[in-house]
Each structure stands twice: as C-alpha cells, then as structure tokens.
C-alpha cells in the first residue's frame, strides 16, 4: 500500500549513536510531505481530468458514430435520389421519344395528305386550263366564222321589218327601193 502524507508526518525514527540532526530530518520530512501531498493532489486532478477527457472522448465517439451513421444514411438517400432521378429522366426521355414519334408521324401524314391535295389541285388546274383553252378556241372560231358577215347583212332586213310595222304604205316603197339596191 502506498504511503500517505500522514504516514510521512507520523513516521518516527529511532535514534542511534551519532544520528542525524533531528531538525534537519524533520524539515526534510516536512518538505517531502508537502511535495508528496502536491503530487497526490496533482494525481487526483489529472485522474479527474482524465475521467472528464474519457467522458468527452466517449461523447465524441458517440457523436462520431452517429455522424458516420448519418453520413451513411445521407449517402444512401443521395444514391436513392440519384437512382430515382435517373429513372425519372429515363421516363421523361422515353415519353419525349414517344411524343416525337407521334408528332413526326402526324407531320408525315399531313405531308402526305398535302401532297395528295397538291396533286389533285394540279390535275384540276390542268383540266380547267384545257377546258378554258377549248372555250377560248371555240369563241375565237365563232368570232372568225363567216356567220358574222351574214349577221351584218341581215341587220338591214330587220330595219325594213321595223319600218313596215310603222307605216304600211311607206313600207312597200322602202322595200321595193331596198330590193332594187340589192
């Protein structure tokens, strides 16, 4: 068992022949006792600080473990978010591709329909052009025909009929004068 300051203080030495000076021994023992007391007190303080430090280390170790667990949970959550984001992005891309295919199909169908309508309009235009050309040609033939000259000659005869309707006596004279001129 270790010595205590009280053990040092109560220590009695036996006296021998030509022994040490009692005062010096007592002073030395007093000094040893004070130093030993100081060392014991320092040891207690160090033990208390060590205990507090151990508690703090234990607390920090617990915090570290909690932080590591939290970090693991956060990493797993981030990975889950990344996976979900990737899945969602893939779904969006697939949906966009479907929409693009649909829009492209609709545009192609409209293009084909417009092409068919353009072809139909071209055919109708050609038919109209040929009919109009035939009509114009027929009108030109009519204008260039000899019937116009006969129509011009026929006009004075119409005047004679109109004049005869006005005066019956004068009509005969004008008719015979016309016949003589012709």
URZIRA-V821492 format. One record per backbone hydrogen bond with DSSP energy under -1.0 kcal/mol. NH is the residue of the N-H (numbers start at 1). CO is the residue of the C=O. Records with the same first field share a line. If there is no record, write none. Layout:
# URZIRA-V821492
NH: CO, CO
This chain:
# URZIRA-V821492
8: 4
9: 5
10: 6
19: 16
25: 21
26: 22
27: 23
28: 24
29: 25
30: 26
31: 27
32: 28
33: 29
34: 30
35: 31
36: 32
37: 33
38: 34
39: 35
40: 36
41: 37
42: 38
43: 39
44: 40
45: 41
46: 42
47: 43
48: 44
49: 45
50: 46
51: 47
52: 48
53: 49
54: 50
55: 51
56: 52
57: 53
58: 54
59: 55
60: 56
61: 57
62: 58
63: 59
64: 60
65: 61
66: 62
67: 63
68: 64
69: 65
70: 66
71: 67
72: 68
73: 69
74: 70
75: 71
76: 72
77: 73
78: 74
79: 75
80: 76
81: 77
82: 78
83: 79
84: 80
85: 81
86: 82
87: 83
88: 84
89: 85
90: 86
91: 87
92: 88
93: 89
94: 90
95: 91
96: 92
97: 93
98: 94
99: 95
100: 96
101: 97
102: 98
103: 99
104: 100
105: 101
106: 102
107: 103
108: 104
109: 105
110: 106
111: 107
112: 108
113: 109
114: 110
115: 111
116: 112
117: 113
118: 114
119: 115
120: 116
121: 117
122: 118
123: 119
124: 120
125: 121
126: 122
127: 123
128: 124
129: 125
130: 126
131: 127
132: 128
133: 129
134: 130
135: 131
136: 132
137: 133
138: 134
139: 135
140: 136
141: 137
142: 138
143: 139
144: 140
150: 146
151: 147
152: 148
153: 149
154: 150
155: 151
158: 154
159: 155
160: 156
161: 157
162: 158
163: 159
164: 160
165: 161
167: 163
171: 167
173: 169
174: 170
175: 171
176: 172
177: 173
178: 174
179: 175
180: 176
181: 177
182: 178
